[in-house]
Each structure stands twice: as structure tokens, then as C-alpha cells.
Amino acid sequence: MKRSLGGLLCLLLGGVLLVTGLRSGATGDVGDVSQPCSGGNIGGVSLCPTGTITFTETTQVTGTPVPTPPATWTVHVTSSCDDPLTGNPVAQDVTVPNNGAQSTTALFVFDDTTHNTNCSYAFTETGAPAGYTPTFTPVSPATIPWNESSSGSNLPVALVNALTVTSPTPTATASRTRTRTATATAEPTSSAAPSSQAPVANTGPHEQVRATVWIGGALCVLGLVLLVAARRPRGVRE
């Protein structure tokens, strides 16, 4: 009787342990043992689900003239979690078209098989032209929300590159400078007009005095000749 009771207890305990083990294996929670998610956990095993980060870029320019933005923008993504493709910590460069969208390659949602800790991803923009200010929404760092599936999870991130142009004021200043230069260049032309009267200076008071002296001298000589001729006796002339 005691042996039969012991056998039944063993069967009952063994069945409970067997069912519990099968359920734990199906959910990926094998006791308290966890494994880090890395490249080796990919391939038919859903213990480490993956997802992507999608960046959607918008360029905003205030002021004129509006410069031509770059054709693409580069976003650098990093994480302490391993990259499923390389097995090394994540370090991806995502090339996003101007006013377009682009996603990362597959990234782990969790850092280990227990799904207790989400992977944290930081992202920054690199190589942007001077003057542009990038803004990410949500801000960095961020996690990928899990869709309860082995793949297909996604984190959408809005990227706005803003630029303020302040060029009209220097253009107006340059116009006024050109006007002043043209005025300053024209002034010597008007001051040079008196130089055309230089030849008239030769007919000034000195020349008039000399002409008067010559005429007066000639008249005096003529007067003396006439006087001398008038005083000579008439007989002498005959």
C-alpha cells in the first residue's frame, strides 16, 4: 500500500514538472537562466525579437535667399546592444534622403532573452552643412517598442533640419556703398571745369597794361614826328 502511494506521488510530481518545463520552453523563460542577445541567437529562435528605427527628415528654411539643401543627411546610431548582423555593439550610419525617410537594419529590441531590459539607441546627425540645427522627436536615446512578434517592431523618429538665413541686410549696405563711390568719383570732374579757362589767364591785367603801353608809345612817337614837321620853315621844305 505504501509503495503504491509513493508511486502515485512520483507520477504526479513528474507530470507537474514535465508540464511546467514544456510551458517555460515555449515562452522562452527557461528558469532563471538568460542569454544576451547577439548575432548567434538569430535563425529560427524568437528569444531575441528585432525591429528597426525609421528616420523621416524635413528641411525648414526661414528667410531668403533659400540655399540648396544637401541631397542626403547622415544619422549615426549607436547602442551597447549587439548588432544582429555583426555581433558587435551597434554603430550604424543611416543615409536619409532630403525630405525623405530611411530605416536602420534589424536591431534587437531587448538586450537578453528574458526580455526584462530594452536596448537603448542613441542617434545624432553628422556632416550637416553649417547653420542647420537638427531636432529629433522622440529625443535621443530611445527604445524600440515591441510588437509581441519576433520581428517587425519599429520606432519612428522625426528629424527636422532648421536653417535661418539673414542675408538681405548686407545686400542693401553694398548698394549704398556703390552709390557713395559713384558720387565721390563724379566730384573731381566738376572741379576740373575752371582749368579750361587757363588760356584766358594770359589776357589778364598784365597783358592789357603791356598793350596799352605799346599803343601809347606809338602815339607819342607819331605826335613828335608831326610836331617836328609842323615847326620846319616852309622855305626849307621848298
C-alpha positions as CSV (number, residue, x, y, z in Angstrom):
1,M,0.0,0.0,0.0
2,K,2.8,2.4,0.9
3,R,4.6,1.5,-2.3
4,S,1.5,2.3,-4.4
5,L,1.0,5.6,-2.7
6,G,4.7,6.5,-3.3
7,G,4.4,5.6,-7.0
8,L,1.4,7.8,-7.4
9,L,3.1,10.7,-5.8
10,C,6.1,10.3,-8.1
11,L,3.9,10.2,-11.2
12,L,2.0,13.3,-10.1
13,L,5.2,15.3,-9.3
14,G,6.8,14.2,-12.5
15,G,3.8,15.2,-14.6
16,V,3.7,18.7,-12.9
17,L,7.4,19.2,-13.6
18,L,7.0,18.0,-17.2
19,V,4.1,20.4,-18.0
20,T,5.9,23.3,-16.3
21,G,9.1,22.7,-18.3
22,L,7.2,22.5,-21.6
23,R,5.4,25.8,-20.9
24,S,8.6,27.5,-19.9
25,G,10.3,26.4,-23.0
26,A,7.5,27.7,-25.2
27,T,7.6,31.2,-23.7
28,G,11.4,31.5,-23.7
29,D,11.6,31.7,-20.0
30,V,13.8,28.8,-19.0
31,G,14.1,29.1,-15.3
32,D,16.2,32.0,-14.2
33,V,18.9,31.4,-16.9
34,S,19.2,34.2,-19.5
35,Q,21.4,34.7,-22.5
36,P,22.5,38.0,-24.1
37,C,21.0,38.8,-27.5
38,S,23.7,38.6,-30.1
39,G,24.2,37.6,-33.7
40,G,24.2,33.9,-32.7
41,N,20.7,34.0,-31.4
42,I,19.2,34.7,-34.9
43,G,17.8,31.9,-37.0
44,G,14.5,30.2,-36.2
45,V,14.6,31.2,-32.5
46,S,12.4,34.1,-31.3
47,L,14.0,34.6,-27.9
48,C,15.5,37.9,-29.2
49,P,13.0,39.8,-31.3
50,T,14.2,42.5,-33.7
51,G,12.9,45.8,-35.0
52,T,14.0,48.9,-36.9
53,I,14.3,52.7,-36.4
54,T,12.9,54.8,-39.3
55,F,14.0,58.4,-39.7
56,T,11.8,60.8,-41.6
57,E,13.6,64.1,-42.5
58,T,12.1,67.6,-43.1
59,T,14.1,70.7,-44.1
60,Q,12.8,74.0,-42.8
61,V,14.4,77.3,-44.0
62,T,13.5,80.8,-42.7
63,G,14.5,83.9,-44.8
64,T,15.8,84.4,-48.3
65,P,17.6,83.6,-50.4
66,V,16.9,79.9,-49.8
67,P,20.0,77.8,-50.3
68,T,20.0,74.4,-51.9
69,P,20.0,71.7,-49.1
70,P,22.1,68.6,-49.3
71,A,20.6,65.6,-51.2
72,T,21.0,63.3,-48.1
73,W,21.5,63.6,-44.4
74,T,23.5,61.1,-42.2
75,V,22.3,59.8,-38.9
76,H,24.7,57.9,-36.7
77,V,23.0,55.2,-34.5
78,T,24.8,53.6,-31.5
79,S,24.0,51.2,-28.7
80,S,25.7,48.9,-26.2
81,C,23.5,46.1,-27.5
82,D,25.0,43.9,-30.2
83,D,24.1,44.4,-33.9
84,P,22.4,41.2,-35.2
85,L,24.5,41.4,-38.4
86,T,27.9,41.9,-36.9
87,G,27.7,40.6,-33.3
88,N,29.4,43.9,-32.2
89,P,27.9,46.9,-30.4
90,V,25.6,48.8,-32.8
91,A,27.3,51.6,-34.8
92,Q,25.3,52.3,-38.0
93,D,25.2,55.2,-40.3
94,V,21.8,55.8,-41.9
95,T,21.6,57.8,-45.1
96,V,18.3,59.7,-45.1
97,P,17.2,61.5,-48.3
98,N,16.3,65.1,-48.1
99,N,12.6,65.4,-47.1
100,G,12.5,61.6,-47.2
101,A,12.7,58.5,-45.0
102,Q,15.2,55.7,-44.3
103,S,15.4,52.8,-41.7
104,T,18.2,51.0,-39.9
105,T,18.9,47.4,-40.5
106,A,17.3,44.9,-38.0
107,L,18.1,45.8,-34.3
108,F,17.5,43.9,-31.1
109,V,14.5,45.1,-29.1
110,F,15.9,43.6,-25.8
111,D,19.4,43.0,-24.5
112,D,18.8,39.4,-23.4
113,T,16.5,36.5,-23.7
114,T,14.5,37.4,-20.5
115,H,13.0,40.5,-22.2
116,N,13.5,42.4,-19.0
117,T,15.6,45.3,-20.4
118,N,15.1,47.1,-23.6
119,C,18.0,48.1,-25.8
120,S,18.7,51.9,-25.8
121,Y,19.6,53.5,-29.0
122,A,21.3,56.9,-29.4
123,F,21.2,58.9,-32.6
124,T,23.0,62.0,-33.8
125,E,23.3,63.8,-37.2
126,T,26.8,64.1,-38.7
127,G,28.2,66.0,-41.7
128,A,25.4,68.6,-41.9
129,P,26.2,72.0,-43.6
130,A,27.0,74.9,-41.2
131,G,23.9,76.7,-39.9
132,Y,21.5,73.8,-39.9
133,T,20.1,72.8,-36.4
134,P,18.8,69.2,-36.2
135,T,15.9,68.2,-33.9
136,F,14.9,64.6,-33.2
137,T,11.4,63.5,-32.0
138,P,11.5,61.5,-29.8
139,V,14.8,62.7,-28.4
140,S,17.8,60.5,-28.2
141,P,18.3,58.0,-26.7
142,A,15.2,55.9,-27.3
143,T,14.0,52.3,-27.3
144,I,12.1,50.2,-29.9
145,P,8.6,49.3,-28.8
146,W,7.9,45.6,-29.0
147,N,5.0,44.4,-31.2
148,E,4.9,41.0,-29.4
149,S,6.4,39.4,-32.5
150,S,9.8,38.1,-33.4
151,S,10.3,40.9,-36.0
152,G,8.7,43.9,-37.5
153,S,8.8,46.2,-34.4
154,N,9.5,49.8,-35.4
155,L,10.4,53.2,-33.8
156,P,9.5,56.2,-36.0
157,V,11.7,59.2,-35.5
158,A,11.1,62.7,-37.0
159,L,14.2,64.7,-37.9
160,V,13.8,68.4,-38.7
161,N,16.8,70.4,-40.0
162,A,16.2,74.1,-39.5
163,L,18.1,77.0,-41.0
164,T,17.7,80.8,-40.6
165,V,19.0,83.0,-43.4
166,T,19.9,86.6,-42.7
167,S,21.4,87.9,-45.9
168,P,19.2,90.8,-47.1
169,T,20.8,93.4,-44.8
170,P,24.4,93.1,-46.2
171,T,23.0,93.4,-49.8
172,A,21.4,96.8,-49.0
173,T,24.6,98.1,-47.4
174,A,26.6,97.2,-50.5
175,S,24.2,99.1,-52.7
176,R,24.6,102.3,-50.6
177,T,28.4,101.8,-50.7
178,R,28.3,101.7,-54.5
179,T,26.2,104.9,-54.6
180,R,28.7,106.8,-52.4
181,T,31.6,105.6,-54.6
182,A,29.9,106.8,-57.8
183,T,29.3,110.2,-56.2
184,A,32.9,110.5,-55.0
185,T,34.2,109.6,-58.4
186,A,32.0,112.3,-60.2
187,E,33.1,115.2,-57.9
188,P,36.6,115.7,-59.4
189,T,35.0,116.1,-62.9
190,S,33.1,119.2,-61.8
191,S,36.1,120.7,-60.0
192,A,38.2,120.4,-63.1
193,A,36.0,122.8,-65.1
194,P,38.0,126.0,-64.1
195,S,41.1,124.5,-65.7
196,S,39.5,125.0,-69.1
197,Q,39.8,128.8,-68.5
198,A,43.6,128.7,-68.1
199,P,44.3,130.2,-71.6
200,V,42.1,133.2,-70.6
201,A,44.6,134.0,-67.8
202,N,47.1,135.3,-70.5
203,T,44.7,138.2,-71.3
204,G,44.7,139.4,-67.7
205,P,45.7,142.9,-66.4
206,H,49.4,142.5,-67.2
207,E,48.8,141.8,-70.8
208,Q,46.3,144.7,-71.1
209,V,48.9,147.0,-69.5
210,R,51.6,146.0,-72.0
211,A,49.3,146.6,-74.9
212,T,48.3,150.0,-73.6
213,V,52.0,150.9,-73.2
214,W,52.8,149.9,-76.7
215,I,49.9,151.8,-78.2
216,G,50.7,154.9,-76.0
217,G,54.3,154.8,-77.1
218,A,53.4,154.6,-80.7
219,L,51.1,157.6,-80.5
220,C,53.8,159.6,-78.7
221,V,56.3,159.0,-81.5
222,L,53.7,159.8,-84.1
223,G,52.9,163.1,-82.2
224,L,56.6,164.1,-82.1
225,V,57.0,163.5,-85.8
226,L,54.0,165.6,-86.6
227,L,55.3,168.4,-84.3
228,V,58.7,168.4,-85.8
229,A,57.2,168.5,-89.3
230,A,54.9,171.4,-88.4
231,R,57.7,173.6,-87.0
232,R,60.0,173.3,-90.0
233,P,60.1,176.6,-92.2
234,R,58.1,176.3,-95.4
235,G,61.0,177.6,-97.4
236,V,63.2,174.9,-96.2
237,R,60.8,172.3,-97.4
238,E,60.6,174.1,-100.8
